[in-house]
Amino acid sequence: MPIDINLLGDEGNRLFREWKTKVEKHNKYLIRNKYYKERRMDDWQKDLNEINNHYRKALKEIENEKKKEMKELEKAVKEAEKAVKTGRKRCPTGTRRNKKTGRCEKKSAQTRKRCPNGTRRNKKSGKCE
């Protein structure tokens, strides 16, 4: 799995640059040629692998620490959201929540009956006409 350099921050960037400079120096012609003349190219490859493994492990450790910190922060944010987001309980049957006070009040006993088809309720008298 590739290492996310953006997640690591300054310390990770410093370590990554250090890794790349060491690999660059190890890959230079003078160093490689020394190994080649001595017929030790296997040792050269082994050294390169050791450099890579060392820095990969170090970067992986830093990445794991940062991920743990991120999880803790996310957990704290979720807990804060839960504390803020406490929902109101439902009103019992036969009651409604008053919008102004927020309390449960009984429904009105009188329900307005509808006028039959083709008639309207008179505003003044309240009768169907």
Phi, psi and omega in degrees: 000131181293155181267131180274105184290326181297327181289330187285333178082201185296316181298317179294320178297319180298314180295321180296315178297318178300317179300311183294324178293320178296319179295319178300313180298320181291331181275354182297155184301316183300315181292312181298321182294324176302311180297320183295315181296326180273003181058047181234041181294332175296320177294322178299316179294321179297317178298318178299317179296322178296317178300311181299314181296318180301310183288327177297317179297316181298315180294323179295320178297315179298318180298318179296320177299315181296322179295320177298316178299318180296319179297319179296318178296316179297321179297316180296320179295317179297319179296320178295320179296320179296320180295321181284327189264048178279115182281152178281150177285156179285150177285149178294167181299137179090005178230161177229156177276128177283128183293326182285311185268332182083006180263161178275128180233151181294147177291151180293140183290326181272126174250137181286126179277147181277150176283150178295164182302141177086002179233162178231156177277132177283130183294321183284309185271333181082009181260157179278131181231000000 
